[in-house]
């Protein structure tokens, strides 16, 4: 193992068959020390259990406001998956874990705990959000509306990097900054910090993350490297089995 490791980021659309193949191919060709996935310990352990809790059981353990936000996010995720005709029974994260298991490679869990993410989201989203969205929609210039339509019609298989989805991220940042801060920016910082810790330990890592996180993570990795950050950042690492199932929201 070298004194300083490397990070290979695979930006992906979670339910896309094309991206699942890309994930599998990259891991097999790179043969990393670790495969990092956009999961936390609870979501990963849900994959490994034989008596897996359902999403409703997971939500039942959360505070009421947090559980409500969690269920809304799941509903949005299911809608997007069905709208684009994607396979809701298989994700890039599952493919990454399966491929790591085939190679005998451990898996690093780099995402924040789901409870923290949803709690942070519920604290930012209140009853005043809908009126705010209405006002923002009224103020959206025609050029931005056209760009939004073009982004929605972009085939997922054409997405190869964060650059391809950055216009969508910027529109989301303008329209829903409350969600962008929690679901993207906050998690970018956390995942980059954990990847940097693995790199400092000398690991060569393939990191499978959503395409919307690609550029943010890489920018923060560059910043951490330039600052020679040596802070303590624990990263859960697991030895995967070959048994996987559906995962909850990412």
Short mmCIF file of the C-alpha atoms (twelve columns), coordinates in Angstrom:
data_MODEL
# 
_entry.id   MODEL 
# 
loop_
_atom_site.group_PDB 
_atom_site.id 
_atom_site.type_symbol 
_atom_site.label_atom_id 
_atom_site.label_alt_id 
_atom_site.label_comp_id 
_atom_site.label_asym_id 
_atom_site.label_seq_id 
_atom_site.Cartn_x 
_atom_site.Cartn_y 
_atom_site.Cartn_z 
_atom_site.pdbx_PDB_model_num 
ATOM 1   C CA . UNK A 1   0.000   0.000   0.000   1 
ATOM 2   C CA . UNK A 2   1.457   3.406   -0.966  1 
ATOM 3   C CA . UNK A 3   1.965   6.252   1.503   1 
ATOM 4   C CA . UNK A 4   -0.814  8.176   -0.210  1 
ATOM 5   C CA . UNK A 5   -3.699  6.429   -1.864  1 
ATOM 6   C CA . UNK A 6   -5.922  7.409   -4.783  1 
ATOM 7   C CA . UNK A 7   -9.612  8.090   -5.316  1 
ATOM 8   C CA . UNK A 8   -11.405 7.064   -8.518  1 
ATOM 9   C CA . UNK A 9   -14.898 8.580   -8.501  1 
ATOM 10  C CA . UNK A 10  -17.608 6.858   -10.553 1 
ATOM 11  C CA . UNK A 11  -20.532 9.295   -11.023 1 
ATOM 12  C CA . UNK A 12  -23.729 7.373   -11.505 1 
ATOM 13  C CA . UNK A 13  -27.494 7.512   -11.895 1 
ATOM 14  C CA . UNK A 14  -28.607 5.129   -9.172  1 
ATOM 15  C CA . UNK A 15  -31.234 3.092   -11.059 1 
ATOM 16  C CA . UNK A 16  -29.716 3.163   -14.547 1 
ATOM 17  C CA . UNK A 17  -28.677 -0.205  -16.082 1 
ATOM 18  C CA . UNK A 18  -26.017 1.603   -18.138 1 
ATOM 19  C CA . UNK A 19  -24.482 3.045   -14.997 1 
ATOM 20  C CA . UNK A 20  -24.636 -0.273  -13.154 1 
ATOM 21  C CA . UNK A 21  -22.528 -1.785  -15.939 1 
ATOM 22  C CA . UNK A 22  -20.110 1.147   -15.720 1 
ATOM 23  C CA . UNK A 23  -19.770 0.650   -11.961 1 
ATOM 24  C CA . UNK A 24  -19.066 -3.071  -12.330 1 
ATOM 25  C CA . UNK A 25  -16.539 -2.553  -15.132 1 
ATOM 26  C CA . UNK A 26  -14.642 0.201   -13.297 1 
ATOM 27  C CA . UNK A 27  -14.311 -1.810  -10.091 1 
ATOM 28  C CA . UNK A 28  -13.164 -4.936  -11.920 1 
ATOM 29  C CA . UNK A 29  -10.626 -3.066  -14.041 1 
ATOM 30  C CA . UNK A 30  -9.287  -0.892  -11.211 1 
ATOM 31  C CA . UNK A 31  -9.125  -3.645  -8.539  1 
ATOM 32  C CA . UNK A 32  -9.086  -1.134  -5.659  1 
ATOM 33  C CA . UNK A 33  -8.227  -1.735  -2.005  1 
ATOM 34  C CA . UNK A 34  -11.685 -0.492  -1.052  1 
ATOM 35  C CA . UNK A 35  -14.998 0.201   -2.765  1 
ATOM 36  C CA . UNK A 36  -16.688 3.265   -1.269  1 
ATOM 37  C CA . UNK A 37  -20.454 3.602   -1.570  1 
ATOM 38  C CA . UNK A 38  -22.942 6.372   -0.908  1 
ATOM 39  C CA . UNK A 39  -24.467 4.577   2.065   1 
ATOM 40  C CA . UNK A 40  -24.343 4.810   5.847   1 
ATOM 41  C CA . UNK A 41  -24.145 1.943   8.324   1 
ATOM 42  C CA . UNK A 42  -27.896 1.563   8.783   1 
ATOM 43  C CA . UNK A 43  -28.703 1.399   5.077   1 
ATOM 44  C CA . UNK A 44  -25.817 -0.968  4.425   1 
ATOM 45  C CA . UNK A 45  -26.791 -3.286  7.286   1 
ATOM 46  C CA . UNK A 46  -30.319 -3.376  5.903   1 
ATOM 47  C CA . UNK A 47  -28.853 -4.998  2.786   1 
ATOM 48  C CA . UNK A 48  -27.059 -7.662  4.821   1 
ATOM 49  C CA . UNK A 49  -29.890 -8.690  7.124   1 
ATOM 50  C CA . UNK A 50  -32.024 -11.744 6.449   1 
ATOM 51  C CA . UNK A 51  -34.974 -10.159 8.285   1 
ATOM 52  C CA . UNK A 52  -34.742 -6.820  6.547   1 
ATOM 53  C CA . UNK A 53  -36.864 -3.970  7.834   1 
ATOM 54  C CA . UNK A 54  -39.184 -2.341  5.363   1 
ATOM 55  C CA . UNK A 55  -38.956 1.381   4.584   1 
ATOM 56  C CA . UNK A 56  -42.067 1.870   6.709   1 
ATOM 57  C CA . UNK A 57  -40.406 0.151   9.668   1 
ATOM 58  C CA . UNK A 58  -37.350 2.340   9.188   1 
ATOM 59  C CA . UNK A 59  -39.535 5.466   9.187   1 
ATOM 60  C CA . UNK A 60  -41.366 4.267   12.300  1 
ATOM 61  C CA . UNK A 61  -38.137 4.486   14.309  1 
ATOM 62  C CA . UNK A 62  -37.637 8.148   13.364  1 
ATOM 63  C CA . UNK A 63  -39.184 11.197  15.083  1 
ATOM 64  C CA . UNK A 64  -42.571 12.088  13.491  1 
ATOM 65  C CA . UNK A 65  -41.339 15.149  11.549  1 
ATOM 66  C CA . UNK A 66  -38.262 13.275  10.341  1 
ATOM 67  C CA . UNK A 67  -40.326 10.233  9.351   1 
ATOM 68  C CA . UNK A 68  -42.680 12.454  7.341   1 
ATOM 69  C CA . UNK A 69  -39.777 13.996  5.437   1 
ATOM 70  C CA . UNK A 70  -38.311 10.534  4.828   1 
ATOM 71  C CA . UNK A 71  -41.570 9.223   3.372   1 
ATOM 72  C CA . UNK A 72  -41.906 12.269  1.102   1 
ATOM 73  C CA . UNK A 73  -38.393 11.675  -0.239  1 
ATOM 74  C CA . UNK A 74  -39.158 8.030   -0.909  1 
ATOM 75  C CA . UNK A 75  -42.309 9.000   -2.789  1 
ATOM 76  C CA . UNK A 76  -40.345 11.435  -4.954  1 
ATOM 77  C CA . UNK A 77  -37.712 8.788   -5.647  1 
ATOM 78  C CA . UNK A 78  -40.315 6.211   -6.724  1 
ATOM 79  C CA . UNK A 79  -41.989 8.771   -9.004  1 
ATOM 80  C CA . UNK A 80  -38.728 9.637   -10.768 1 
ATOM 81  C CA . UNK A 81  -37.804 5.977   -11.204 1 
ATOM 82  C CA . UNK A 82  -41.162 5.110   -12.776 1 
ATOM 83  C CA . UNK A 83  -41.232 8.275   -14.905 1 
ATOM 84  C CA . UNK A 84  -37.982 7.288   -16.607 1 
ATOM 85  C CA . UNK A 85  -38.836 3.589   -16.897 1 
ATOM 86  C CA . UNK A 86  -35.905 2.511   -14.750 1 
ATOM 87  C CA . UNK A 87  -35.595 -0.709  -12.766 1 
ATOM 88  C CA . UNK A 88  -36.548 0.064   -9.142  1 
ATOM 89  C CA . UNK A 89  -35.277 -3.314  -7.963  1 
ATOM 90  C CA . UNK A 90  -31.585 -2.767  -8.622  1 
ATOM 91  C CA . UNK A 91  -29.192 0.103   -7.920  1 
ATOM 92  C CA . UNK A 92  -25.617 1.058   -8.629  1 
ATOM 93  C CA . UNK A 93  -24.837 0.755   -4.904  1 
ATOM 94  C CA . UNK A 94  -25.990 -2.857  -4.883  1 
ATOM 95  C CA . UNK A 95  -23.897 -3.555  -7.985  1 
ATOM 96  C CA . UNK A 96  -20.853 -1.971  -6.313  1 
ATOM 97  C CA . UNK A 97  -21.312 -4.122  -3.206  1 
ATOM 98  C CA . UNK A 98  -21.857 -7.297  -5.239  1 
ATOM 99  C CA . UNK A 99  -18.753 -6.617  -7.349  1 
ATOM 100 C CA . UNK A 100 -16.690 -5.915  -4.222  1 
ATOM 101 C CA . UNK A 101 -17.884 -9.224  -2.769  1 
ATOM 102 C CA . UNK A 102 -16.861 -11.056 -5.956  1 
ATOM 103 C CA . UNK A 103 -13.349 -9.597  -5.682  1 
ATOM 104 C CA . UNK A 104 -13.066 -10.095 -1.926  1 
ATOM 105 C CA . UNK A 105 -12.790 -6.324  -1.435  1 
ATOM 106 C CA . UNK A 106 -14.097 -4.464  1.610   1 
ATOM 107 C CA . UNK A 107 -16.686 -1.694  1.334   1 
ATOM 108 C CA . UNK A 108 -16.308 1.755   2.911   1 
ATOM 109 C CA . UNK A 109 -19.497 3.564   3.940   1 
ATOM 110 C CA . UNK A 110 -18.975 7.265   3.255   1 
ATOM 111 C CA . UNK A 111 -22.436 8.841   3.544   1 
ATOM 112 C CA . UNK A 112 -23.889 10.550  6.616   1 
ATOM 113 C CA . UNK A 113 -26.382 8.597   8.753   1 
ATOM 114 C CA . UNK A 114 -29.800 8.734   7.129   1 
ATOM 115 C CA . UNK A 115 -31.372 9.917   10.382  1 
ATOM 116 C CA . UNK A 116 -29.101 12.981  10.458  1 
ATOM 117 C CA . UNK A 117 -29.767 13.860  6.829   1 
ATOM 118 C CA . UNK A 118 -33.539 13.571  7.082   1 
ATOM 119 C CA . UNK A 119 -33.618 15.392  10.441  1 
ATOM 120 C CA . UNK A 120 -31.601 18.248  8.917   1 
ATOM 121 C CA . UNK A 121 -33.984 18.314  5.968   1 
ATOM 122 C CA . UNK A 122 -37.102 18.388  8.129   1 
ATOM 123 C CA . UNK A 123 -35.650 21.297  10.129  1 
ATOM 124 C CA . UNK A 124 -35.233 23.307  6.909   1 
ATOM 125 C CA . UNK A 125 -38.576 22.450  5.300   1 
ATOM 126 C CA . UNK A 126 -41.597 24.033  6.964   1 
ATOM 127 C CA . UNK A 127 -45.159 25.054  6.049   1 
ATOM 128 C CA . UNK A 128 -43.854 28.229  4.420   1 
ATOM 129 C CA . UNK A 129 -41.975 26.282  1.730   1 
ATOM 130 C CA . UNK A 130 -44.890 25.944  -0.721  1 
ATOM 131 C CA . UNK A 131 -45.576 29.703  -0.846  1 
ATOM 132 C CA . UNK A 132 -41.856 30.289  -1.380  1 
ATOM 133 C CA . UNK A 133 -41.823 27.794  -4.263  1 
ATOM 134 C CA . UNK A 134 -44.798 29.499  -5.875  1 
ATOM 135 C CA . UNK A 135 -43.068 32.900  -5.748  1 
ATOM 136 C CA . UNK A 136 -39.806 31.446  -7.091  1 
ATOM 137 C CA . UNK A 137 -41.638 29.697  -9.935  1 
ATOM 138 C CA . UNK A 138 -43.309 32.978  -10.909 1 
ATOM 139 C CA . UNK A 139 -39.915 34.666  -11.026 1 
ATOM 140 C CA . UNK A 140 -38.219 31.968  -13.101 1 
ATOM 141 C CA . UNK A 141 -37.161 33.535  -16.430 1 
ATOM 142 C CA . UNK A 142 -38.313 31.835  -19.683 1 
ATOM 143 C CA . UNK A 143 -34.729 30.890  -20.597 1 
ATOM 144 C CA . UNK A 144 -34.407 28.959  -17.346 1 
ATOM 145 C CA . UNK A 145 -37.723 27.191  -17.971 1 
ATOM 146 C CA . UNK A 146 -36.468 26.035  -21.382 1 
ATOM 147 C CA . UNK A 147 -33.198 24.845  -19.864 1 
ATOM 148 C CA . UNK A 148 -35.150 22.929  -17.225 1 
ATOM 149 C CA . UNK A 149 -37.137 21.084  -19.897 1 
ATOM 150 C CA . UNK A 150 -33.937 20.198  -21.785 1 
ATOM 151 C CA . UNK A 151 -32.416 18.761  -18.615 1 
ATOM 152 C CA . UNK A 152 -35.478 16.624  -17.945 1 
ATOM 153 C CA . UNK A 153 -35.233 15.104  -21.435 1 
ATOM 154 C CA . UNK A 154 -31.498 14.278  -21.191 1 
ATOM 155 C CA . UNK A 155 -31.120 10.473  -21.494 1 
ATOM 156 C CA . UNK A 156 -29.544 9.019   -18.359 1 
ATOM 157 C CA . UNK A 157 -27.116 6.925   -20.403 1 
ATOM 158 C CA . UNK A 158 -25.618 10.170  -21.772 1 
ATOM 159 C CA . UNK A 159 -24.584 11.257  -18.275 1 
ATOM 160 C CA . UNK A 160 -20.896 10.481  -17.804 1 
ATOM 161 C CA . UNK A 161 -19.790 13.070  -15.248 1 
ATOM 162 C CA . UNK A 162 -21.003 15.689  -12.830 1 
ATOM 163 C CA . UNK A 163 -20.672 18.290  -15.581 1 
ATOM 164 C CA . UNK A 164 -23.675 16.741  -17.326 1 
ATOM 165 C CA . UNK A 165 -25.991 17.297  -14.364 1 
ATOM 166 C CA . UNK A 166 -24.458 20.508  -13.000 1 
ATOM 167 C CA . UNK A 167 -27.036 22.735  -14.746 1 
ATOM 168 C CA . UNK A 168 -29.776 20.746  -13.002 1 
ATOM 169 C CA . UNK A 169 -27.998 21.132  -9.659  1 
ATOM 170 C CA . UNK A 170 -27.716 24.884  -10.169 1 
ATOM 171 C CA . UNK A 171 -31.410 25.134  -11.025 1 
ATOM 172 C CA . UNK A 172 -32.263 23.123  -7.926  1 
ATOM 173 C CA . UNK A 173 -29.985 25.411  -5.913  1 
ATOM 174 C CA . UNK A 174 -31.923 28.440  -7.214  1 
ATOM 175 C CA . UNK A 175 -35.368 26.901  -6.809  1 
ATOM 176 C CA . UNK A 176 -34.887 24.818  -3.624  1 
ATOM 177 C CA . UNK A 177 -31.786 26.006  -1.753  1 
ATOM 178 C CA . UNK A 178 -33.186 24.461  1.447   1 
ATOM 179 C CA . UNK A 179 -32.980 20.971  -0.087  1 
ATOM 180 C CA . UNK A 180 -29.728 21.542  -1.970  1 
ATOM 181 C CA . UNK A 181 -27.867 22.563  1.162   1 
ATOM 182 C CA . UNK A 182 -28.871 19.384  3.017   1 
ATOM 183 C CA . UNK A 183 -29.124 16.748  0.297   1 
ATOM 184 C CA . UNK A 184 -26.111 17.815  -1.774  1 
ATOM 185 C CA . UNK A 185 -23.699 20.317  -0.212  1 
ATOM 186 C CA . UNK A 186 -23.673 18.924  3.313   1 
ATOM 187 C CA . UNK A 187 -23.253 15.355  2.105   1 
ATOM 188 C CA . UNK A 188 -20.574 16.342  -0.434  1 
ATOM 189 C CA . UNK A 189 -18.493 17.710  2.448   1 
ATOM 190 C CA . UNK A 190 -19.024 14.616  4.573   1 
ATOM 191 C CA . UNK A 191 -18.274 12.103  1.806   1 
ATOM 192 C CA . UNK A 192 -15.183 14.018  0.675   1 
ATOM 193 C CA . UNK A 193 -13.862 14.097  4.244   1 
ATOM 194 C CA . UNK A 194 -14.222 10.319  4.568   1 
ATOM 195 C CA . UNK A 195 -12.649 9.668   1.165   1 
ATOM 196 C CA . UNK A 196 -9.766  11.973  2.075   1 
ATOM 197 C CA . UNK A 197 -9.242  10.024  5.300   1 
ATOM 198 C CA . UNK A 198 -9.062  6.765   3.320   1 
ATOM 199 C CA . UNK A 199 -6.634  8.329   0.859   1 
ATOM 200 C CA . UNK A 200 -4.399  9.539   3.688   1 
ATOM 201 C CA . UNK A 201 -4.346  6.001   5.060   1 
ATOM 202 C CA . UNK A 202 -2.898  4.870   1.713   1 
ATOM 203 C CA . UNK A 203 -5.959  3.177   0.255   1 
ATOM 204 C CA . UNK A 204 -6.714  3.093   -3.459  1 
ATOM 205 C CA . UNK A 205 -10.473 3.582   -3.592  1 
ATOM 206 C CA . UNK A 206 -13.217 3.385   -6.204  1 
ATOM 207 C CA . UNK A 207 -16.036 5.610   -4.946  1 
ATOM 208 C CA . UNK A 208 -19.517 5.126   -6.409  1 
ATOM 209 C CA . UNK A 209 -21.609 8.265   -5.880  1 
ATOM 210 C CA . UNK A 210 -24.578 9.947   -7.487  1 
ATOM 211 C CA . UNK A 211 -23.667 12.131  -10.461 1 
ATOM 212 C CA . UNK A 212 -25.003 15.151  -8.604  1 
ATOM 213 C CA . UNK A 213 -22.296 14.698  -5.964  1 
ATOM 214 C CA . UNK A 214 -19.404 14.195  -8.383  1 
ATOM 215 C CA . UNK A 215 -18.125 17.754  -8.817  1 
ATOM 216 C CA . UNK A 216 -18.767 18.809  -5.225  1 
ATOM 217 C CA . UNK A 217 -16.837 15.847  -3.843  1 
ATOM 218 C CA . UNK A 218 -13.914 16.334  -6.215  1 
ATOM 219 C CA . UNK A 219 -13.685 20.067  -5.393  1 
ATOM 220 C CA . UNK A 220 -13.644 19.318  -1.689  1 
ATOM 221 C CA . UNK A 221 -11.065 16.544  -2.129  1 
ATOM 222 C CA . UNK A 222 -8.782  19.013  -3.902  1 
ATOM 223 C CA . UNK A 223 -9.285  21.534  -1.122  1 
ATOM 224 C CA . UNK A 224 -8.557  18.975  1.602   1 
ATOM 225 C CA . UNK A 225 -5.406  17.842  -0.193  1 
ATOM 226 C CA . UNK A 226 -4.152  21.406  -0.671  1 
ATOM 227 C CA . UNK A 227 -4.686  22.136  3.025   1 
ATOM 228 C CA . UNK A 228 -3.019  18.855  3.998   1 
ATOM 229 C CA . UNK A 229 -5.943  18.230  6.322   1 
ATOM 230 C CA . UNK A 230 -5.028  15.649  8.966   1 
ATOM 231 C CA . UNK A 231 -8.200  15.671  11.043  1 
ATOM 232 C CA . UNK A 232 -9.603  12.440  12.447  1 
ATOM 233 C CA . UNK A 233 -12.491 11.177  10.306  1 
ATOM 234 C CA . UNK A 234 -13.693 7.651   11.112  1 
ATOM 235 C CA . UNK A 235 -14.951 5.632   8.152   1 
ATOM 236 C CA . UNK A 236 -17.005 2.446   8.677   1 
ATOM 237 C CA . UNK A 237 -15.615 -0.460  6.600   1 
ATOM 238 C CA . UNK A 238 -17.480 -3.734  6.042   1 
ATOM 239 C CA . UNK A 239 -16.785 -7.079  4.355   1 
ATOM 240 C CA . UNK A 240 -19.777 -7.615  2.043   1 
ATOM 241 C CA . UNK A 241 -21.724 -10.779 1.441   1 
ATOM 242 C CA . UNK A 242 -23.197 -11.712 -1.944  1 
ATOM 243 C CA . UNK A 243 -26.771 -11.119 -0.725  1 
ATOM 244 C CA . UNK A 244 -28.244 -7.712  -1.498  1 
ATOM 245 C CA . UNK A 245 -31.709 -6.259  -1.881  1 
ATOM 246 C CA . UNK A 246 -33.318 -2.895  -2.484  1 
ATOM 247 C CA . UNK A 247 -31.920 0.096   -0.601  1 
ATOM 248 C CA . UNK A 248 -33.786 3.045   0.907   1 
ATOM 249 C CA . UNK A 249 -33.343 6.625   -0.305  1 
ATOM 250 C CA . UNK A 250 -29.827 7.814   -0.896  1 
# 
